[in-house]
Amino acid sequence: MKNKQPHSPAYEAILKAGPRLKPLQQVHAHLIVAGYGRSRSMLTKLLSLVCDAGFITYAQRIFFCIPSPDSFLFNTLIIRNSKANFSTDSLLFYRRMIVSNISPSNYTFSAVIKSCAHLSILNLGRAVHCHVFVSGYDSDLHVQAALVNFYAKSNNVDVARKVFDRMPDKSVVAWNSMISGYEQNGFAKEAIGLFNLMRDFGVNPDSTTCVCVLAACAQLGDIDLGRWVHEFIVGQGLDVNVVLATSLINMYARCGNVSKAREIFDMMSELNVIAWTAMISGYGMHGYGTEAVELFHRMRAHGVRPNNVTFVAVLSACAHAGLVQEGHRVFASMRQEYGLLPGVEHHVCMVDLFGRAGLLNEAYKFVKDVIGEKPAPAVWTAMLGACKMHKNFDLGVEVAEHLLSVEPENPGHYVMLSNIYALAGRMDRVEVVRNIMIQKGLKKHVGYSTVEVDQKNYLFSMGDKSHPNTNEIYQYLDELMGRCREAGYVPESESAMHELEEEEREYSLRYHSEKLALAFGLMRTSPGMTIRIVKNLRMCVDCHSAIKFISVATNREIIVRDRLRFHHFKRGSCSCLDYW
């Protein structure tokens, strides 16, 4: 085999080819013909340029031509494959490296751990972590940051936090990984707490930090912090790219300010399908179905191809606004115009669309004819909710039996069936259902509501007496509900537990979590301020009715975000127009 001279014509040809695939392939062929086909130095340089050009698969072919590859070559392939999201290949080269008795470096481990995170392979990631420890790289900042990201993405936020806390010097990447891990695993409060700690340590947030924190604000409905992040972005002159702008849209929409979300949307110079979908979804959750559909058509007119998530957003908007015909046309266009196969979420939206409109026969026919055998439990759940809403008890019982056969351990199904029996006056069956729940050890989900006052969130549950100002809150709420009754409010006793006597029902209704949160918010904020409440479950009919009266009695705008959507109460009416 010929040895390369430092400035041989073949080497010069490689340099001249640059990171362009066609010339590099021609040079590679020339090397083979000229007898350099197994020259490590020549092929190493060629492989580096091929990687720079992004042709990872071709680089792998070159690698296997090199005799006895060294750590540089292994690291090059492992790192490049990881960056290109060829995670399986990255791990295979790592394994080959170990078998070849070549010691990994901190860069190797960082790339391999990233690949484990991308593939969500927890056991292998743990094994790599052990190898990190044995190799003495457990204190390396890059490796630690990669481990934080890996454990956070693998739903092991406690382990991620332990690794994070052991880091003596935390880069902004490490902070972002931990904050993102909390947010993506549903620990939005912890994400915001860590963000505040990051600021206390004097670490300057970057765009990625802002994206993560805005997502956490969206989860919690924390519009004050969301506004602060927005002001920080503007003040720091951060590049408001499509990702960051979309995060702002999502935050404002989910925190109740859909007009501000639209303002951000209209300012964007670049719009991708995710941005369009975020704005359509924002309109839908606020009950602005017509606006959502109009934006959907405008999106298509701009040549942006909707994806499955877009169709979920549009169909949901149609369902919550009673746009049955429009929703039906949108659903049909999925397959006819875009060749997209409807999934469970689309089927749920369609059942919800028919069901909310009272078209229970159409909804049931859709389940049987369109979905076919073994519909997903979520489909039956939507159907059951429609039966309860429109008091079709016979069909509701049939649907509930379907649900219980496929999800016998879900307490929500038993609660819904119990409510349907109670509404039908079948208290004997209510008792049977509740006894089954007791035997199975099933408990209904506890409802709670939060309200933000002076940049602090306060949580209330039904009949909650844990607050230091409980007596004051209850007294104020009693007076408020008295004023509402004088104005014509009548308690919706069906929203109370059905085994209670009438007087007890009214008492239980009065102290639902959203009413307590609202009373506290009204007491502690200035006249005219908007009250924002977040509830973890669907708001009951009585609270919906009562808050309409309270908005008049206090001359306040009240925004409630429940599990399904937003309700904007103002001057005695709600944005949902009682269609929810």
N, C-alpha and C positions, 0 to 999 in steps of 0.2 A: 504494500500500500504506500502511495506517495505521501510525503509529508508536505504540508502547506508552508510556504515561505511567507513571511509577514506581509509582503506586498505583492503576492503572486497575482497573475491575471484573473485566476478563478475567484480569489478573495475580493479583488476590486470589482468583479462582476456582481458579486453578492451585494456589496455596498451600493453599487449603482442601481441595482434593481429596486431597492427601497421597499417599503411596506405595501407592495402591490402584488396581488396573487399571480397574475399571468406571467410577469417577468420573473418572479421567484420560482415558479414551476419550470420555466425555461432554464434558469440557472441550475436548478436541482438536476434536471436532465443532463445538462452540460457537465456537472460535477461527476455524475455516474459514468458518462462516456469517457471523461478525462481521467478516471481512476480515483476520484476523490469520494466515491459513493459511501465509504465508511470512515471518512476522516472526521474525528470528533470535533476538532476546532472549526472546520468548515461547516459541518452540519449544525453545530451549536449556534454559530452566528446566523445561519439560515433559519433555524428554528426560532430564534429570538425575533427576527424580522417577521416571520410568518405569524407569530403570536401578536406582535405589535399591530399587524394588519387585521387581527381578529379572526383568523382562519384556524380555529382551535382543532378541528378534526384533522386538517392537513398537518398541523404541527404534531399531532399524536403519531401520524404515519412516519414522519421524519424521525421522531424519538425512537421508534422501534428499529430504526436502521443504525442507531449509534451504539457501538460496542461499549459495554461497561459504563453506563451513564453515571455521572457524578451528582453530588447534592445540588449543584446549580441547576442542572437539567431537570431533576425531579422537582425542585422548588418552582422552577419556571412553569412546568406543566400543571402542578398542583394549584398554584396561585392563579394562573390564567384560566384554568377550568372552573375554579371557584368563582372568579369574577364574572365569567360568562354564563354562570348558573348551570354549567355542566357538572353538577354536584356529584353525581354517581361516578363520573370519570375521575374527578378530583380525589375521591375516596379510594378508588381502585389504584391510582398512582401512589397514594399514601401507603396503601398496603404493600404494593410492589417495592416501595422504598424501604419499608421495615424488613421485608424478606431479604432485600439486598444488603442488609446490615449497614445502612446509611442513616446517620443520626439526623432527625428533623431539627429545624431551627424554630425560633419563635415565629417567623413568617409562615413556616409550614403549618404549625399548629393553628395560627390565626385563620388561615385559609381552610384547613380541614374542619375546624369547629364551625366556621361559617357554612360550610357544605352540610354539616350535620343539622344545623339550624334550618337550612333551606328545605331539607328533606324530612325534618321532624323525626329524626332517628334518635330517641332519647338514650337507649342502651348503648349505642355506639358512641354517642357524645360523652356519656359518662366514662366509657373505656378510654377515650381520647384524653379526657380530663385526668384520669389516673396516669396516663403516659406523660402528660404535661408535668405532673407532680414528680414522677420518677426522673424525668429528664432535667428537672431543676428550673423550669420556666413558669412555675406557678406564681412568681412575683413579677413577671413581665407585664407591663401595662397593656400592650396590644393584645396579648393572650387573655388577660383578665377581662378586658372589654368584650372580646369575642365570646368568652364564657358567659358573661352577663347577658349578652344578646341571645345566646343559645338557650340558656335556661328560661329566660323570659318568653321566648317564642315557643318553648316546649311546655308551657303552662306550669312551670316550676318557679313562680315568682319569689317564693321564700328562699330557695337556694340561690337564685339570681341575686337577691338582696344581700345574702351572706357574702357572696363573692364581691359584690359591689362595695360593701362596707369595709372589706379588708384591703381595698385599693388605697395606697397611701396618697397617690396623685391621680385624681379622677379627671380624665379628659372630657370635653363636651360630648364626645361620641359615647362614652360610658354613661354619662348622665342621660343622654337621649335614649339609649338602649333600655335603661331601667325605667324611665318615665313611660316610654312606649310599651314596655312589658306590662306595667301596671294597667295602662289604659286599655290595651288589647285584651287583657284578661278580665276586664270588668271592674277593676279597682281604680275608678276614676278619682275618687277622693284621695287615695294614696298617691296617685300620679301628680295631682295638684300640690299635695303636701311636699313631695320630693322636689317639685319645681320651685316652690318657695324656699326650700332648703338650698337649692342650687343658687338661687339669687343671694341668699344670705352668705354663701361661701364666695361670692364675688365672681362666679363663673357666668360669662356673658352668653345668653341663649343665642342659638342660630336659627335658621329657617326650619330645620328639622325639629328642633325643640318646640317651636311655635306650632307646627303641624300637630305634634303629639298633644300639647296642652290644649289646643283648640278642640281636638277630638274629645278630650276629657271634659272640657267645659260643655260640649254638646251633650255628653252623657248625663251630666248633672244639672243641666239647665242654668249654669253659672254664667249669666250674661255679663256681670260686672267684670269678672276676670277676663272673659272673652274680649270685652271692649279694651281692657288694659293691654292685652296681647296685641290687639289690632293697632293701638296707639304706639306700642313699642316697635312694631314692624315699620310703621310709617316714620317714627322718630329716628330709627337706626338706619333707615334707607335700605332695608332688606329688599332683595329682588322678589317681588310678588309674582312668582311664576304660576303656572296653571295649578300646580299641586297646592301651594299655599293659598291661592285665591279660592280654590274649591273648598279648602278647610274652613275658610272664613264664611263662605256661603252656608256650609253645613252647620257651623256653629250658630250663626244668626238665625237660621231657619229653625233649628232644634231648640233654640232659646226663646223663641216666640216673636222674633222681629223679622218677618218674611220680607218686608219692604226694604230693609237694610241688606238682606241677602240678595235681593234683586238689583240693588244699587251696585253691589260688588260685581255681580254677574255682568251687568251692562258695561262696566269699566274694563273688563278683561279683553286684552288684545288677542289672546289665544284661547280657543275653546275646544276641548276634546269631549268625548262622549261622557266622561266621568263628571265634568263640570255641568253639562246639560242635564244629566241625570240627577245631580244633586239639587239643581234648581227646580226641576220637575217634581222631585220627591218633596222638597220644601213646600211647594204649593199644595201638594196632595195632603200632607199631614195637617195643614191648616184649613182644609176644606175648600180650597180654591180649585175645584176640579176643572172648571172651564179654562182657567189660566194655564193649568198644567197641560191640558190637551192642546191648547193653542201653541204653547212652547214646544210641545212634542212635534207638531206639524212644522213649526218653524225650523226645528232642528233637522228634520228630514229634508226640508227645502234647501238647507245649507249643505246638503250632501253628507251629513254625519250619520253613519250607520248606527242605529240603536242596538244595544245588546240585551241580554236577558234581564239584567238589573233595571235597565230603562223601562222595559215592558212591565216589570213588577211595579215600578213607581207610577206609571201611567194608569195601569189597571186599578191599583189601590186608590188613586185619586178619583177615578170614575166611580168606584164603589162607594166612597165616602161622600160623593156629591150627587149620587142618584143618576149618573149619566149612563143608563143601561145600554142604549143603542150604540153610543160612542164606544163604550167599553167592549161591546161585542165586536164592533168593527176592528178595534185595535187588536183584540185577541186573534181574530181571523188573519190579520196582516202579518202576524208573527211567522206563520208557516208559509202563507201564500206569497208574500213579498220578500221575506228575508230568509226563508228556509230554516227558521229557528224552531226547535222542538220545545213546546211548553213543558215546564217542570212543575213540581209540587206547588211552588209559590204562586205560579200563574193560575193553576187550578183553584187554589184557595181564594185568590182574588176574584175569580169568576163566580164561585159559589157565594162569596161575600156580596158581590155585585147584585146577583139575583135575590139573595136572601134579604139584604137590607131593604130592597125595594118591595119586599113582600111577595115576590114571585117564587114561592117555595116549591111549587110544582116544577117550574123551570130549573130551579137550582138542583132539585133531586134528579130530574131527568138528565141534567148535565153530568152529575156524578155517575149515573148508571150508564149513559150512552157515550159520553166523551172520554171520561177517565177509565171506565171499564172495571175490571176486577181489582179488588184489594186497593181501594183508594187510601192514600196516606192518612194517618190519624188527624193531621192538621185540616184536611178537607172536611172530615166528619165534624171536627170541632167548630169550623165556620158554619156548617149546616146546623149544628145544634144551637149555636148562638142565635141564628136566624129564627129557629123554631121558638126559642124562648122569647125573643123580641116580639114576635107576632102571635104568640100564645097558641101555637099549633101543637097541642100537647101529645096527641096520638103519634104524629110524625116524630116529635121530639124524643119520645120514649124509644121508638124504633131506632133512631139515629144513635141515641145514648147506648143502646145495647150493642150496636156495631162498635162504638168507641171502646166500651169496657171489654169487649172480646179481644181487642188488639193492644190496649194499654190498661190492663187491670190494676196497675199500681199508681195511676195518675189521679191524685185527689181532686183535681179540678173537674174531672168528668163526673165524679160522684156528687160534687157540690152543685153542678149544673143540673144534673138529673133530679136531685133533691129539690132544687128551686122550681123545676118544671112541675113536679108532683105537687108541690105546695101551692103553686099558682092555680093548679087544676083542682085544688081542694082535697087531694089524696094524701091526707096526713098520715094514714097508715103506711103508705109506701115511703113517705119521708122518713119515718121511723126505721123502716127496714134498711134503707140506703145508709142512714147514719150509723146504724148498728154494724153494717158491713165495714164502714170506714173505721170504726172503733176496733173491730176484730183484726183488721189489717194494719192497724196502727197508723192510718193515714190522717193527716191534718191539712186543713185548708190553708192556703197562702195568706199570710198576715198582711193586711193593707197598711200602708203608711204614706204620709205626705210630708214634703219639705217646703219651707218658705224661706226666702233669703231676706234678712233684715240687717242693714249696716254691714254688708259684705260677709255675713256669717249665716250659715244654713242651720235651721232649726227643724227637728224631726218630730212628728206627732203620729200616734196610732189612735185607733178608735177608743174613746173613753180614757185617753192618756191623762194621767195625773202626776207625771214625773217632773213636769216643768216647775221651777220655783214659783212662777206666777200663776199657778193653776187656778186658784180661786178667782183671781182677777179676770183670767181668760174666760172661765165658765160664766161668770157674772155678765161680762160684756156680751158673750155669745147669746145668753138667754135674753138679754135686752134686745139684741139685734133681731133674733128670731121672732120676738114678740112684735116688733115693728113690722116685720115681713108678713106676719099673720094678719095684722090689721090692714095691710095693703092687698091681701087676697091670697097669700101663700097657704097652700094646704099640703101637709106632709104626705109623701107617697109611701104609704105604709108597706107596699109590696117590696120596697127596698130593704126592709128590716127583716130580721130573723123571724121565720113564720111561726115558731112555737111560742112566741111572746104574745102577751095580751096587748090590746090596742094601745093602752097608755104606755106600756113598757116599750112598744115599738117606736113611738114618737120620741121617747127619751133616748133610745139607742141611735135613732136617726140623727138627732140633734148633735151628737158628739162624734160623728164620723171624722176621720183624720183630716180631710180637706177643710171641713168647717172649723176645726180647732186651729189649723194652720192659718186659715184666712182671718179668723178673729185676732190671732196674735199679730199677723202682718198689719191689719188695719189699726190695731192699737199702737204699734211701734213705728209707724211711718207717717209722714206728713200728709195732710189732706191733698188729694189730687194725684198722689203718686200711684203708679200702676203696681198691682200686687201680682207676683208670679209664683205659682205653686206647681210642684211636680209630684204626681202620684204614681206609685208603682203598679197599680191595678187600674182597671177600667172604672171611671167615675160612675157612681150609681145615679139612678133617675132622680131620686130625691135631692141629692146634692146639686145636680144640674139645675133643677127647678129652683132650689133655694138661692143659689148664687146669682141667678138672674134677678131675683128680688133684691138681694143684697147690693148688687151693682147700682140699683136705683136708690136704695135707702142711704148709701154712703157716697153716691156720685163718684164712684171709682171704676176704672177699667181693671178687670180681673182676668188674668190669663192662667188657665189650668192645662198642664200637659199631662195627660194620663197615658196608659200603656199603649193606646192606639193612635191618639191624635191630639191636636190642640183645640182648646175652646177659648174663644175671646168673648168675655161677657162685658157688655157695655149698654147702659141705659135700658136694662131689662130684656135684652135679647142676646143670643149667642151666635157666633159666626157659623156654627154648624146648622143653624136654622132648625134645630131639634131633629136633624137627620143624622143620627149616629148610633 
